[in-house]
Amino acid sequence: MNIEPFRKRRHETLKRMGAGIAIVPTAPEQTRNRDAHFPYRADSYALYLSGFTEPEAVVVLIAGEKNQSILFCRDKNEEREIWDGYRYGPGAAADTFGFDAAYSIDELDEKLVELMANQPSLYYAIGHDAAWDASITRALNGVRAQARAGKRAPENIRDIRAILDAQRLFKDDFEIALMRRAGEISGAAHKRAMRATRPGKYEYEIEAELLHEFRRQGCQAPAYTSIVAGGKNACVLHYVENNQRLNDGDLLLIDAGGELDGYASDITRTFPVNGKFSGAQRDVYQLVLDAQSASIAATRPGNTFHDPHEAAVKVLAQGMLDLKLLSGTLDEVLEQESYKRFYMHRTGHWLGLDVHDAGEYKDGEAWKKLAPGMVLTIEPGCYIRPADDVPAAFHNIGIRIEDDALVTVEGCDIITEATPKTIADIEALMVEGR
């Protein structure tokens, strides 16, 4: 395992802390029902700092004259390993993941009191987890109880997420390589889904094709619940039932991405169930594709996070006027935001360890400026529900096109570009499945 990226991140966090102690617990296991648990996924902040994927673990960083990085984890336990699988144990975990020290999780309560004592600041994700808030309070009170022995509790309590979010906003080479690979795998899954789609199949059958390809190529899980939305279901932004029959003449919108070693891909493609776009479908699809192209062109250093959205909205609004979906002038449509009837979400979000990744979108009141190393999605759409003032040919057309963009010095690199999205490329690919 390459532990250097994690060492560097801990070093950077310690530097930003200045002085104090940071406590970053991983996520607890969650019961699905009775004796069955959901598949375990480590907390993204703890994973970012450690690379350690076991439950019942805590990262502790101490910044000061001598920086320390400490891991608390489960002990080796031969009986439990027979049932649940391998455990590193503190000794092996410290060596494998590059920590200065590691202790049993059973020692955490006692050790936290010792480690917190005389630290000027405590960095912790306040309010994120009620049980952990209680544990931190107990530790603070444990330090305060030793006041007559000269021990002082941290005077300042700060949210560690402010530091980590700023770091996570910029991806290092290790992260970018993982995200590129996740994008390649996810693109292959979308291609497989296109080839498998035809009238009469069910949405869940196409979802199964996606899941098969994710796992076959090494993704540990989908990065989020896959959206496989045929016909009118494509006009439901977060449709996840995936249980309806696919009909001849309808479109199929798929929003799906795999997660590789914790890192997400996020791709949306929309295509005809029968392999051929109709006239109205073609017009709306090309409009959304043009909007995405404008948004991609606006995704470059120096522009703000809002600029790609604004570029997409202008193209979409003009297209809605051209298609007679809206009336008035472009300025009126933009000022009154009447385009939101058919396009009601933003054009992107940060992407990384979380599909809606950590990081602020504004600096104060101003939109954050884009800079090399940031990764965001670019996903304009158009969703047309039936209405008396909407031409029947456009009813139930829901289209979204989404790619993952790495901001570079020159502009941006679309790391999911290999996934077909022009009308000609989609129709050509779907012929292969027939």
C-alpha positions as CSV (number, residue, x, y, z in Angstrom):
1,M,0.0,0.0,0.0
2,N,1.2,3.5,-0.8
3,I,1.1,5.4,2.5
4,E,2.9,8.5,1.4
5,P,-0.3,10.4,0.2
6,F,-1.8,9.8,3.7
7,R,1.4,10.9,5.5
8,K,1.4,14.1,3.4
9,R,-2.2,14.8,4.2
10,R,-1.7,14.4,7.9
11,H,1.4,16.6,7.8
12,E,-0.5,19.3,6.0
13,T,-3.4,19.1,8.5
14,L,-0.9,19.3,11.4
15,K,0.6,22.4,9.8
16,R,-2.7,24.1,9.4
17,M,-3.7,23.3,13.0
18,G,-0.7,25.1,14.4
19,A,-1.1,23.7,17.9
20,G,-3.7,21.5,19.5
21,I,-5.3,18.0,19.2
22,A,-7.6,16.8,16.4
23,I,-9.9,13.8,16.9
24,V,-11.4,12.2,13.7
25,P,-13.4,9.1,14.3
26,T,-14.5,6.8,11.5
27,A,-18.1,5.8,10.9
28,P,-19.9,3.2,13.0
29,E,-21.2,0.0,11.5
30,Q,-24.9,0.2,10.8
31,T,-27.5,-2.6,11.3
32,R,-29.6,-3.3,8.2
33,N,-32.0,-5.6,9.9
34,R,-31.7,-8.0,12.8
35,D,-28.2,-9.6,12.6
36,A,-27.4,-8.2,9.1
37,H,-25.3,-5.0,8.6
38,F,-25.0,-2.7,5.7
39,P,-21.8,-3.1,3.8
40,Y,-19.2,-1.1,5.8
41,R,-17.9,2.2,4.4
42,A,-15.3,4.2,6.4
43,D,-16.0,7.8,7.2
44,S,-14.5,10.0,4.4
45,Y,-12.5,12.3,6.7
46,A,-10.9,9.4,8.6
47,L,-10.3,7.6,5.3
48,Y,-8.7,10.7,3.8
49,L,-6.2,11.0,6.7
50,S,-5.4,7.3,7.2
51,G,-6.3,5.0,4.3
52,F,-7.6,2.7,7.1
53,T,-10.9,1.0,6.3
54,E,-11.8,-1.0,9.4
55,P,-14.6,0.1,11.7
56,E,-14.1,1.2,15.3
57,A,-11.1,3.4,14.5
58,V,-10.1,6.9,15.5
59,V,-7.4,9.2,14.0
60,V,-5.8,11.6,16.6
61,L,-3.4,14.3,15.4
62,I,-1.3,16.4,17.9
63,A,0.3,19.5,16.6
64,G,3.0,21.4,18.5
65,E,6.7,21.3,19.2
66,K,6.6,17.6,18.2
67,N,3.8,16.5,15.9
68,Q,2.2,13.1,16.4
69,S,-0.2,11.0,14.4
70,I,-1.9,8.3,16.4
71,L,-4.4,5.6,15.3
72,F,-6.8,3.8,17.7
73,C,-8.2,0.5,16.2
74,R,-9.5,-2.9,17.2
75,D,-7.2,-5.5,18.7
76,K,-6.3,-8.7,17.0
77,N,-8.9,-11.3,17.9
78,E,-8.5,-14.8,16.4
79,E,-12.1,-15.8,17.1
80,R,-13.7,-12.6,15.6
81,E,-11.4,-12.9,12.6
82,I,-12.7,-16.4,11.9
83,W,-16.2,-14.9,11.7
84,D,-15.6,-11.4,10.3
85,G,-12.2,-11.4,8.6
86,Y,-8.7,-10.0,9.1
87,R,-7.9,-7.3,11.6
88,Y,-4.6,-5.3,11.5
89,G,-4.4,-4.7,15.3
90,P,-2.5,-1.7,16.6
91,G,1.0,-3.0,16.0
92,A,0.6,-3.8,12.3
93,A,-1.7,-0.9,11.7
94,A,0.9,1.6,12.9
95,D,3.5,0.2,10.6
96,T,1.3,-0.4,7.6
97,F,-0.4,3.0,7.6
98,G,2.6,5.1,8.8
99,F,1.4,6.3,12.2
100,D,3.7,7.3,15.0
101,A,1.8,5.2,17.4
102,A,-1.4,3.0,17.6
103,Y,-3.4,1.8,20.5
104,S,-6.4,-0.4,21.2
105,I,-9.7,1.2,20.7
106,D,-10.5,-0.1,24.2
107,E,-8.0,2.4,25.6
108,L,-9.5,5.4,23.9
109,D,-11.5,6.9,26.7
110,E,-8.5,6.8,29.1
111,K,-6.0,7.9,26.5
112,L,-8.1,10.9,25.2
113,V,-8.0,12.4,28.7
114,E,-4.2,12.1,28.8
115,L,-3.7,13.4,25.2
116,M,-6.1,16.3,25.5
117,A,-4.5,17.6,28.7
118,N,-2.7,21.0,28.2
119,Q,-3.6,21.2,24.6
120,P,-4.6,24.8,23.6
121,S,-7.2,23.8,21.0
122,L,-9.4,20.8,20.3
123,Y,-10.3,20.2,16.6
124,Y,-13.4,18.0,16.2
125,A,-16.5,17.7,14.0
126,I,-18.9,19.3,16.5
127,G,-22.5,18.1,16.1
128,H,-21.8,15.5,13.5
129,D,-22.5,12.6,15.8
130,A,-24.4,12.8,19.1
131,A,-22.6,9.7,20.6
132,W,-19.2,11.1,19.8
133,D,-20.2,14.6,21.1
134,A,-20.9,12.8,24.4
135,S,-17.6,11.0,24.3
136,I,-15.7,14.2,23.7
137,T,-17.5,16.0,26.5
138,R,-16.6,13.1,28.9
139,A,-13.0,13.4,27.9
140,L,-13.0,17.2,28.4
141,N,-14.6,16.8,31.8
142,G,-12.0,14.2,32.6
143,V,-9.2,16.7,32.0
144,R,-11.0,19.4,34.0
145,A,-11.3,17.0,36.9
146,Q,-7.5,17.1,37.1
147,A,-7.2,20.9,37.4
148,R,-5.7,20.7,40.9
149,A,-3.0,18.5,39.4
150,G,-2.1,21.3,36.9
151,K,-4.0,19.8,33.9
152,R,-5.8,22.2,31.6
153,A,-8.5,21.3,29.1
154,P,-8.4,22.9,25.6
155,E,-9.8,26.5,25.7
156,N,-10.7,26.6,22.1
157,I,-12.9,24.1,20.3
158,R,-12.8,24.3,16.5
159,D,-14.4,22.3,13.7
160,I,-11.8,20.1,12.1
161,R,-14.0,20.0,8.9
162,A,-13.0,23.6,8.1
163,I,-9.4,22.5,7.7
164,L,-10.1,19.2,6.0
165,D,-12.6,20.5,3.6
166,A,-10.1,23.1,2.3
167,Q,-7.6,20.3,1.8
168,R,-10.0,17.9,0.2
169,L,-11.1,20.5,-2.4
170,F,-7.7,20.1,-4.1
171,K,-6.9,16.6,-5.3
172,D,-3.4,15.2,-5.3
173,D,-1.9,13.0,-8.0
174,F,-2.9,9.8,-6.0
175,E,-6.5,10.9,-5.9
176,I,-6.7,12.0,-9.5
177,A,-5.4,8.7,-10.7
178,L,-8.0,6.9,-8.7
179,M,-10.8,9.2,-10.0
180,R,-9.6,8.7,-13.6
181,R,-9.8,4.9,-13.1
182,A,-13.2,5.2,-11.5
183,G,-14.4,7.2,-14.4
184,E,-13.1,4.7,-16.9
185,I,-14.9,1.8,-15.1
186,S,-18.1,3.8,-14.8
187,G,-17.9,4.8,-18.5
188,A,-17.6,1.2,-19.5
189,A,-20.6,0.4,-17.3
190,H,-22.7,3.0,-19.1
191,K,-21.6,1.6,-22.5
192,R,-22.7,-1.9,-21.3
193,A,-26.0,-0.5,-20.3
194,M,-26.6,1.2,-23.6
195,R,-25.8,-2.0,-25.5
196,A,-28.2,-4.0,-23.2
197,T,-31.2,-1.6,-23.4
198,R,-34.2,-2.4,-25.6
199,P,-38.0,-2.2,-25.3
200,G,-39.5,-4.7,-22.9
201,K,-36.7,-4.9,-20.5
202,Y,-37.0,-3.5,-17.0
203,E,-35.0,-0.7,-15.4
204,Y,-33.6,-3.1,-12.8
205,E,-32.2,-5.3,-15.6
206,I,-30.2,-2.3,-16.9
207,E,-29.1,-1.4,-13.3
208,A,-27.8,-5.0,-13.0
209,E,-25.6,-4.4,-16.1
210,L,-24.1,-1.3,-14.4
211,L,-23.5,-3.1,-11.1
212,H,-21.9,-6.1,-12.9
213,E,-19.4,-3.9,-14.7
214,F,-18.6,-1.8,-11.6
215,R,-17.6,-4.9,-9.7
216,R,-16.1,-6.8,-12.6
217,Q,-13.5,-4.0,-13.1
218,G,-12.7,-3.5,-9.4
219,C,-15.0,-0.9,-8.0
220,Q,-16.0,-2.0,-4.5
221,A,-19.5,-0.5,-4.7
222,P,-21.6,2.1,-6.5
223,A,-20.8,5.6,-5.4
224,Y,-24.5,6.2,-4.8
225,T,-27.8,4.6,-5.5
226,S,-28.0,4.3,-9.3
227,I,-30.8,6.2,-11.1
228,V,-32.2,4.2,-14.0
229,A,-35.2,6.2,-15.1
230,G,-37.2,5.3,-18.2
231,G,-39.8,7.6,-19.8
232,K,-41.6,9.9,-17.4
233,N,-39.4,8.6,-14.5
234,A,-36.5,10.7,-16.0
235,C,-38.4,13.8,-14.9
236,V,-38.0,12.7,-11.2
237,L,-34.5,14.0,-10.4
238,H,-33.7,11.4,-7.7
239,Y,-35.7,8.5,-9.0
240,V,-34.3,5.2,-7.6
241,E,-37.1,2.6,-7.7
242,N,-35.8,1.3,-10.9
243,N,-38.7,-1.2,-11.3
244,Q,-40.6,-0.1,-14.4
245,R,-40.7,-1.6,-17.9
246,L,-38.9,0.2,-20.7
247,N,-41.1,1.2,-23.6
248,D,-40.5,1.7,-27.2
249,G,-40.2,5.4,-28.0
250,D,-39.1,6.4,-24.5
251,L,-35.8,7.8,-23.3
252,L,-33.7,6.2,-20.6
253,L,-31.8,8.4,-18.2
254,I,-29.0,6.7,-16.2
255,D,-27.2,8.6,-13.5
256,A,-24.6,6.1,-12.0
257,G,-21.0,5.9,-11.0
258,G,-18.7,3.4,-9.3
259,E,-16.6,4.0,-6.2
260,L,-13.0,2.9,-6.3
261,D,-11.0,2.8,-3.1
262,G,-13.3,5.4,-1.7
263,Y,-13.4,7.7,-4.7
264,A,-16.5,8.4,-6.6
265,S,-17.3,8.8,-10.3
266,D,-20.6,10.4,-11.3
267,I,-21.8,10.1,-14.9
268,T,-25.3,10.7,-16.4
269,R,-26.2,9.7,-19.9
270,T,-29.7,9.8,-21.6
271,F,-30.5,7.7,-24.7
272,P,-33.4,6.2,-26.6
273,V,-34.7,2.8,-25.5
274,N,-35.1,1.7,-29.1
275,G,-31.7,3.1,-30.1
276,K,-33.0,6.0,-32.2
277,F,-33.8,9.6,-31.0
278,S,-37.2,11.0,-32.2
279,G,-37.4,14.5,-33.5
280,A,-38.4,16.2,-30.3
281,Q,-36.0,14.0,-28.2
282,R,-33.2,14.9,-30.6
283,D,-33.9,18.7,-30.3
284,V,-34.0,18.7,-26.5
285,Y,-31.0,16.4,-26.3
286,Q,-28.9,18.6,-28.5
287,L,-29.9,21.6,-26.4
288,V,-28.7,20.0,-23.2
289,L,-25.5,18.9,-24.9
290,D,-24.9,22.4,-26.2
291,A,-25.5,23.7,-22.6
292,Q,-22.9,21.3,-21.3
293,S,-20.4,22.4,-23.9
294,A,-20.9,26.0,-22.8
295,S,-20.5,25.0,-19.2
296,I,-17.3,23.0,-19.9
297,A,-15.9,26.0,-21.7
298,A,-16.6,28.2,-18.6
299,T,-14.8,25.7,-16.3
300,R,-11.4,27.1,-16.1
301,P,-9.1,28.8,-13.5
302,G,-10.1,32.3,-12.5
303,N,-13.7,31.7,-13.2
304,T,-16.0,31.1,-10.3
305,F,-17.9,27.9,-9.4
306,H,-21.1,29.7,-10.5
307,D,-19.8,30.6,-14.0
308,P,-20.3,27.1,-15.6
309,H,-23.9,27.1,-14.2
310,E,-24.6,30.6,-15.6
311,A,-23.2,29.5,-19.0
312,A,-25.5,26.5,-19.1
313,V,-28.6,28.4,-18.0
314,K,-28.2,30.9,-20.8
315,V,-28.0,28.2,-23.5
316,L,-30.9,26.3,-22.0
317,A,-33.1,29.4,-21.6
318,Q,-32.6,30.4,-25.2
319,G,-33.3,26.8,-26.3
320,M,-36.5,26.7,-24.3
321,L,-37.6,29.9,-26.1
322,D,-36.7,28.4,-29.5
323,L,-38.6,25.2,-28.8
324,K,-41.7,27.3,-27.7
325,L,-41.5,25.8,-24.2
326,L,-41.3,29.4,-22.9
327,S,-42.3,32.8,-24.1
328,G,-40.8,36.3,-23.8
329,T,-37.3,37.5,-24.2
330,L,-34.1,35.8,-23.0
331,D,-33.5,38.6,-20.5
332,E,-37.0,38.2,-19.2
333,V,-36.6,34.4,-18.8
334,L,-33.3,34.8,-17.0
335,E,-34.5,37.6,-14.8
336,Q,-37.8,35.9,-13.8
337,E,-36.1,32.5,-13.7
338,S,-39.0,30.9,-15.6
339,Y,-36.5,28.4,-17.0
340,K,-36.6,26.7,-13.6
341,R,-39.8,25.1,-14.7
342,F,-37.7,22.8,-16.8
343,Y,-34.3,23.1,-15.2
344,M,-34.4,23.4,-11.5
345,H,-31.0,22.2,-10.2
346,R,-27.5,23.5,-10.3
347,T,-25.0,22.5,-13.0
348,G,-22.5,20.7,-10.8
349,H,-21.0,19.9,-7.4
350,W,-17.6,19.0,-6.0
351,L,-16.6,15.3,-6.4
352,G,-14.1,13.1,-4.6
353,L,-14.4,10.8,-1.6
354,D,-18.0,11.8,-1.4
355,V,-20.2,12.1,-4.5
356,H,-21.2,15.5,-3.2
357,D,-17.7,16.1,-1.9
358,A,-16.5,18.3,0.9
359,G,-15.6,22.0,0.2
360,E,-17.3,25.3,0.4
361,Y,-18.8,26.9,-2.7
362,K,-18.4,30.5,-1.6
363,D,-15.7,32.5,0.0
364,G,-17.7,34.9,2.2
365,E,-20.4,36.2,-0.1
366,A,-18.5,35.6,-3.4
367,W,-18.5,32.3,-5.3
368,K,-15.3,30.4,-4.9
369,K,-12.8,30.7,-7.8
370,L,-11.9,27.6,-9.7
371,A,-8.3,26.5,-9.5
372,P,-6.2,23.6,-10.8
373,G,-6.7,20.4,-8.8
374,M,-10.4,20.9,-8.1
375,V,-12.8,18.2,-9.5
376,L,-16.5,19.0,-10.1
377,T,-19.4,17.6,-12.1
378,I,-20.9,19.4,-15.1
379,E,-24.5,18.2,-15.4
380,P,-27.1,20.4,-17.1
381,G,-30.6,18.9,-17.8
382,C,-34.1,19.6,-19.1
383,Y,-37.2,17.9,-17.6
384,I,-40.5,18.4,-19.3
385,R,-43.6,17.2,-17.6
386,P,-47.0,17.1,-19.4
387,A,-48.9,20.4,-19.3
388,D,-51.6,22.1,-21.4
389,D,-49.1,24.7,-22.6
390,V,-46.4,22.2,-23.5
391,P,-46.5,20.6,-27.0
392,A,-47.4,16.9,-26.7
393,A,-44.2,15.8,-28.5
394,F,-42.2,17.1,-25.6
395,H,-44.2,15.4,-22.8
396,N,-42.2,13.2,-20.4
397,I,-38.8,14.0,-22.0
398,G,-36.2,14.1,-19.2
399,I,-32.6,14.6,-20.2
400,R,-29.4,15.1,-18.2
401,I,-25.8,14.8,-19.4
402,E,-23.1,14.7,-16.7
403,D,-19.4,14.4,-16.8
404,D,-16.5,14.8,-14.3
405,A,-14.1,17.7,-14.8
406,L,-10.7,18.2,-13.4
407,V,-9.7,21.9,-13.4
408,T,-6.3,22.3,-15.0
409,V,-4.0,25.2,-15.7
410,E,-5.3,25.5,-19.3
411,G,-9.0,24.9,-18.5
412,C,-10.5,21.6,-17.6
413,D,-10.0,17.9,-18.4
414,I,-13.2,15.9,-18.8
415,I,-12.1,12.6,-17.2
416,T,-15.2,10.8,-18.3
417,E,-15.1,12.0,-21.9
418,A,-14.8,8.5,-23.3
419,T,-18.4,7.8,-22.4
420,P,-20.4,8.4,-25.6
421,K,-22.7,11.4,-25.5
422,T,-23.2,12.8,-29.0
423,I,-26.4,11.6,-30.8
424,A,-24.4,9.9,-33.5
425,D,-22.1,8.1,-31.1
426,I,-24.9,6.9,-28.9
427,E,-27.0,5.6,-31.8
428,A,-24.0,3.8,-33.2
429,L,-23.1,2.2,-29.9
430,M,-26.6,0.9,-29.4
431,V,-26.6,-0.8,-32.7
432,E,-23.9,-3.1,-31.3
433,G,-26.3,-4.5,-28.7
434,R,-28.9,-5.5,-31.3
